[in-house]
């Protein structure tokens, strides 16, 4: 079968399209014939971390498709349209693993015509979504859901700030927070991304360089993936007793923190990454109930996987990039 693999060279230079053996299901596993696969920044981090001596591996964590084979004990019927949950071996929200296991490196992932996964890691595809939209969901939407609700404790009527709008996680968080009845503010260096966020329901959209406190007033919850470049501003805009949930560090992981500011103002700083199978179910239920549609910036055929990853690295997209697979 055709797949997008990484090997023999570090970084994007090691990404290529190749023919690899089709997977077979073991006990409790299913084979999914993929119709689409979503790209994530995780894919870029992994290829940058791998070296020339690492064995070739199929990239990709997100996918949606049709179950075509089931191993012994797998309770999912062939023909079922599914979304793949890339969070492996994590069942309940409170049972946080030391290091979350994620589909795609070191296991073969979803940038292929087929993928094998545990049967418990597939869920019915929301009926209102097309294949590309469904494939855009898993990693980013699960991360956004846990950040907002499990860790952030978001309640209706609260004010949420999403710095750096445009990423998959942030666009999902915007849609989910609005569905939950929150006021949502976003920031971006790009006026175009601010305009697009307003079109998608953001109540306020301001430039990254503006005075956030003056422009927005106090905020109950910040969900931040930017990291060091905005961490101080995220803290300063929170009301006393507010919460900051950190889920990424695209501008750096080292930050300065005034303990006095944190404890006098009783700020909660929380970390999160990915999510559990239970949260994946709840996320899909929220998407179905409110008919949330993922923002898909663009699609590429599977054979154009290397070019799609290069486009993701350029960072100009608003929403998700998705590979499509011709059945």
Secondary structure, DSSP 8 states (H G I E B T S, - for coil): -EEEEE-SSSGGGGEEEEE-------TTEEEEEEEEEE--HHHHHHHHH--TTS--EE--S--EEEEEEE-TT----TT-EEEE--EES--STT---SS-EESSSSS--SSBSEEEEEGGGEEE--TT--HHHHHHHHHHHHHHHIIIIIIT---TT-EEEESSTTSHHHHHHHHHHHHTT-EEEEEES-HHHHHHHHHTT-SEEEETTS-HHHHH--EEEEEE-S-TTTHHHHHHHEEEEEEEEE---TT-S-----HHHHHHTT-EEEE--S--HHHHHHHHHHHHHTT----EEEEEEGGGHHHHHHHHHHT--SSEEEEE---
